[in-house]
Amino acid sequence: MDNGDLKEFTREELAQFDGNGRRAYVAIDGLVYDVTHEESWAYGKHYGLTAGKDFSKEIMGTPHEKIILGKLKIVGKLVD
């Protein structure tokens, strides 16, 4: 899928995908990833973070940094 064909999410729309009875999405560097079925994101929570937000800065402080993104499905792009 070309990035131009991706669904566009505003921050408000992304916030709806918090994993609380819904799918869990996170944004990193302008792309929106589906973490719904990732064990480490059970119920939309991951080490004190809640899905539905942009974690572009936070991911750089993690042990895996952006390496983990390769296995996640891209579902859209974040627009401001």
C-alpha positions as CSV (number, residue, x, y, z in Angstrom):
1,M,0.0,0.0,0.0
2,D,1.3,3.4,-1.0
3,N,1.4,6.0,1.9
4,G,-0.8,8.2,-0.3
5,D,-3.5,5.6,-0.1
6,L,-3.5,5.4,3.7
7,K,-6.4,6.5,5.8
8,E,-5.7,9.9,7.4
9,F,-6.1,10.2,11.2
10,T,-6.3,13.4,13.2
11,R,-5.0,13.3,16.8
12,E,-8.7,13.3,17.9
13,E,-9.6,10.4,15.6
14,L,-6.5,8.4,16.7
15,A,-7.4,8.9,20.4
16,Q,-10.6,6.8,19.8
17,F,-8.4,3.7,19.1
18,D,-7.2,3.3,22.7
19,G,-7.7,-0.5,22.9
20,N,-10.5,-0.1,25.5
21,G,-13.2,-2.2,23.7
22,R,-11.8,-1.0,20.4
23,R,-8.7,-1.6,18.3
24,A,-5.4,-0.2,19.6
25,Y,-3.5,2.1,17.3
26,V,-0.3,4.2,17.9
27,A,1.4,6.7,15.7
28,I,5.1,6.9,15.1
29,D,6.8,9.4,12.8
30,G,3.5,10.2,11.0
31,L,2.4,6.6,10.5
32,V,-0.4,4.8,12.4
33,Y,0.2,1.2,13.5
34,D,-2.2,-1.4,14.7
35,V,-1.0,-2.9,18.0
36,T,-4.3,-4.5,18.9
37,H,-3.0,-8.1,18.8
38,E,0.4,-7.4,20.3
39,E,0.7,-9.1,23.7
40,S,2.7,-6.2,25.1
41,W,-0.2,-3.8,24.3
42,A,-2.9,-5.9,26.1
43,Y,-6.0,-3.8,26.6
44,G,-4.3,-0.8,24.9
45,K,-1.7,-0.4,27.6
46,H,2.1,-0.8,27.3
47,Y,4.4,0.1,30.2
48,G,2.3,3.0,31.4
49,L,1.5,4.2,27.9
50,T,-2.1,4.1,26.5
51,A,-2.8,3.5,22.8
52,G,-4.5,6.1,20.7
53,K,-1.5,8.6,20.8
54,D,1.6,9.6,19.0
55,F,4.7,8.1,20.6
56,S,7.3,9.3,18.1
57,K,9.5,10.7,21.0
58,E,8.8,8.0,23.5
59,I,9.9,5.1,21.2
60,M,13.4,6.5,21.1
61,G,13.8,5.7,24.8
62,T,12.8,2.1,24.5
63,P,15.2,-0.9,24.3
64,H,13.8,-1.9,20.9
65,E,13.4,1.6,19.5
66,K,11.9,1.5,16.0
67,I,13.0,-2.1,15.2
68,I,9.6,-3.4,16.4
69,L,7.7,-1.3,13.8
70,G,8.6,-3.7,11.0
71,K,6.3,-6.4,12.3
72,L,3.3,-4.1,12.8
73,K,0.6,-3.4,10.3
74,I,0.4,0.2,9.1
75,V,-3.2,1.4,9.0
76,G,-2.9,5.0,8.3
77,K,-1.1,8.3,8.6
78,L,-1.3,11.0,11.2
79,V,-2.3,14.5,10.0
80,D,-2.3,17.7,11.9
